[in-house]
Structure formats: C-alpha cells, structure tokens
Amino acid sequence: MVIRDSDEADRLEVALIENMVREDLNPVEEAKACAALVEDLGLSKEDLGKRVGRSRPQISNLIRLLDLPDEVLAMLEQGDLSEGHGRALLQVSDHGARRKLARRALKDGWSVRQTEAQARAAGESKSKRARKANLTAEELEAIAEVTEKLETRLDHEVRIKPKGNGLSVEIQLETLDQALALAKRLK
C-alpha cells in the first residue's frame, strides 16, 4: 500500500513517528510502525533512524523482528521476551527452532546473552559446534559482549566465530559504499 496523496502521507508519517517515540510501545508495535514508514511511505531507514533517535542498523533489526513466528511475536508484545531476545532468535533460520528456543528462553528465564549463545549453537553445523564446544560459557558470553560493543561502535551487524585457534570477525554491510565509509571512519 503506497500512499499517493502527499498531505495524507505527511499526516500518516507524523502520526507514526509520534507514536514510535512514545515510551510504552512494545518492540512489535515499533517494528510495525517502522515497516509502515519505510515500505508504505518510502522513508529511508537512515532518515527514519534520525527522526526517532536510532541508527539505521537498529531500524533494520527492528523491522526484521516481524520475520519471527506469530507465537514469538506474541511473547514480545506481552513483554515476556525483550527486543534483544527477538533479535537473537533471528539467528536461527527455521521457524520451528525459533519457537522452541523462545519457549525455552521464557521458561528458563534466559538473558539475551544466553539466548544469543543458544541461537548461535542451534544455527551452526555439527563441525562448528564441535569447535565451539571447546569454549566455556564465560568465553561465549564474552564473545557476545564484544559483538554487541563492536556493533554499537561500528553501527553495523558483526559476527564473531571461533576459527582455528582464534576468532573470525565478520562485519555485515549492505553496499560497497558502506564498506568504503566504514574504512574511512576507521582510518
């Protein structure tokens, strides 16, 4: 649904942004508002982020929450799981596994870090699991913490994985321009 009347579009945009900056929205409501602004009104994720005080990757990650199964979205809406839990569950590609992990996270009271570690483990091949099995829970938690710090600092999605006797760091970029801009910032 693309809005054609610019006055109507402007009114809708203002209403949705005002709604988003309210503090009592749950992550699913925020994600739906972001998706409407981006998809229906053609607002860029970067522009939207500037207007609501979030980065472009944060807006992208928020919208991606809508890819979760309905059961998990309901847990986010009810406040049983946080936005961080939802992002962690997105690491698993299978909806059935996402639902199962969400139920376990809720039942066992997992932190976001624990959910991230479990989601990573669920999404890895057996050979990767065998390598990762050598890492302690503290090391896995430290990797999750470093990942979050790098994502915040670099303003891009980051993955850290065991590789050989060390670690491999991947920075997820959508375009070559983003890579060039990041390289320039790091210079």
C-alpha positions, 0 to 999 in steps of 0.5 A: 500500500503506497500512499499517493496523496502527499498531505495524507502521507505527511499526516500518516508519517507524523502520526507514526513517528509520534507514536514510535517515540512514545515510551510504552510501545512494545518492540512489535508495535515499533517494528510495525510502525517502522515497516509502515514508514519505510515500505508504505511511505518510502522513508529511508531507514537512515532518515527514519533512524534520525527522526526517532533517535536510532541508527539505521542498523537498529531500524533494520533489526527492528523491522526484521523482528516481524520475520519471527513466528506469530507465537514469538511475536506474541511473547514480545508484545506481552513483554515476556521476551525483550527486543534483544531476545527477538533479535537473537532468535533471528539467528536461527533460520527455521521457524520451528527452532525459533519457537522452541528456543523462545519457549525455552528462553521464557521458561528458563528465564534466559538473558539475551546473552544466553539466548544469543549463545543458544541461537548461535549453537542451534544455527551452526553445523555439527563441525562448528559446534564441535569447535565451539564446544571447546569454549566455556560459557564465560568465553561465549558470553564474552564473545557476545559482549564484544559483538554487541560493543563492536556493533554499537561502535561500528553501527553495523551487524558483526559476527564473531566465530571461533576459527582455528585457534582464534576468532573470525570477525565478520562485519555485515554491510549492505553496499560497497559504499558502506564498506568504503565509509566504514574504512574511512571512519576507521582510518 
